[in-house]
Amino acid sequence: MSSQCPKCYHKTADSRLVMLHNFDATIRPNQVVKNQDGIRIEWPDGHQSQFKSEWLRARAFRGNEKTRDLINWGGPNTKVECPYQNL
């Protein structure tokens, strides 16, 4: 379960608080409710996740590609040089 609630997500750090090795890959929601702002999901442990439509659209997949623009941040062979005096 991946939620953006304060129990699961650190907003300032923009990161999840739940460790990946603690995720249950077989979990299924008890209930999914569509509302005017997006969807609300209730999980077996009673935890609830709320996702706004805008947030979901920004992360939507179309075929094998994401619909939002991707930024190339380099790769394992990217070499960046910065002279020490420029730091």
N, C-alpha and C positions, 0 to 999 in steps of 0.2 A: 504494500500500500504506500503510495506516495502522495502526500497531502501538502498543502501550503499553510496549514494551520500552525499556530505557535508551538504545538507539541512535536511537530514533525519538521518544521522549516525555520531556519534562522534568516529573517528578512534582511538584516544589515549585511550579513556575510553572503547572502544569496546562495545558501546551501542547505541541504537536508540534514537533519539531526539524527535520523535513523541510519544505522550502518547497513550497507548492502547485504552483508552476510546474515542480517536479521530479517530480511524480507522473505515472505512466504510466497513463492512464485505460483502456488496453486490457489491462492486466496480468490474468492469470488464475493462480490458485494451482495448484501442482503436486499438492498433496494437502491434504485437509481431514479431520481425524480428530476424531470426537466421543469425549470421555472423560467421566468422572464429574463433573468440575468445569466442563465447558464444551466448547470446541473448540480445536484447535491447527491452525494453517494453515502450510504450508510453501510459500514463494514461489520462483520460478525462480532467484533469486540465492542461495538457501540460507537466507535470513532466515526466522525462524519467529515467528509471532504467536500468543499465547495469550489467549483471551477467556473469562472466567468466565461461567457461566450467569446469575448475578445481574446482571452488567454488561450482558449482551445483552438480558435481559428489561427492564431499566430503559430501554433505548434502542429497544425494539421498536416497530414501526408496526402499527397496526390500521386498515386502510382508509387514509384520508388523515390520520388523527390519531395522534399519539403517545399511548401508554398512560399515560405519567406526566403529572403536573400541569404546566401551563405557567404561567410567571410573566410578567405584563406589565410590562416595564421601561420603558415609554414608547415614544415613536416620534420621528420627525424633527420633529414639531410640538410636542413636549413642552417646556414651559418650566418650569424650576426656579429659584426665587429663594432666595437665602440671604444675609442681611445680613452684611457683612464682619465685624462685631463678633462674630457667632455662630461664626465659623470657629475 
